[in-house]
Amino acid sequence: MEIGVMLDELREKALKDHNIWQELMDTRKAEQPLAAFCAKCRELGYQIYEMDLITAGEEFYATMRRSTNGGGENSPKLAGEDDFYELFFASLEQNLQG
């Protein structure tokens, strides 16, 4: 299963179960938040590892850049678009508020 699909499933679970939501949010307070988040994902049944998460975001963004504006270096960098970790938490917080 791809990282994006796993994160989508995990987000849906967290939005339905406040305990999971809180456990995921608590990982952000850890000394190494990314490692804690990935460990929690694996505990919940999603085989997500730090480098896989980082690489998936970078690969997704590179593909997106290649598909727009000719894919050259003139394509503007979209802040945060390559960071699946931060996008995951932003969507959790937004969906909880909205």
N, C-alpha and C positions, 0 to 999 in steps of 0.2 A: 504494500500500500504506500502511496506517495505521502510525503510529509504534509503537503497542503490538505489532503483528504483526511489524514489523521488529526490535524489541528482543527479542521471543521467539525469532525465528529466529537472531539474533545470539548470544543466550545459549546456545542449543543448540549452535551451532558452537563457541563458546568452551569449553563443557564437554567437547566431543569433541576439541578441538585445543588443547593446552596453550600453543602458541605464540601463538595468537589470544588466549587468556585472558590471557597475560602482557602482550601488547601493549596490551590494553584496560586492564589494571590499571596499567600504566606511565603511561597518560594522566593518572592521578590525581596524579602527581608534577609535572606540567607547571605552568608559571606560570599558565596559564589552563586548568584541567582540563576544563571543559565544552567549550571550543573544541577542545582536543586530542582529546577523546573523539569529538566529532562529525566531525572531520577523519578519524579512524581509521575511523569507521563508513562514511564515504563511500569511503575507500580500499578497504574490504571490500565495497563494492557497495550500501550502504544509504544512500539520500539523506536523511540526518538532519542537520538544522541546529539551532543553539542555540534560536532562538525557536520553532521547530516543536516541539521537545522540551519546552520550558517550557510552551507554550500547550496542548499535548496533555494534560499532567498536570493543568493547571488546568481544562480543559474536562471531562475525565473526572471529576474530583472534584466540579465544579459539577453535573454530571448526576446523580451519585450522591447528592448532598445534596438535590437537587430530588425524587428518588424516595423518600426516606425521611423519616419524621416530618413529613410535610407540606411539607418543603423550606424551612421558615422559618429565621429567624436563630437559633432555639433548637436547631437541629441541631448536635450537638457536632463540633468540628474534630478530625479524626483526624490525628495528627502524621505527616507524611511521605507521606500518601496522595496528595498532588498532585505529588509529585516523582518522576517516572519515572526520572530519572538515578540518584538514590540507591537507589530500589527495584531498579533493574537491578543495581547493584553488590552490594547486599545479597543478592539472589538468587544471584548468581555465587558469592559467598563462602559462602553457606549450602549450596548444592548441592555445592560442592567439598568441604566438611567432612562433609556428610551422606552 
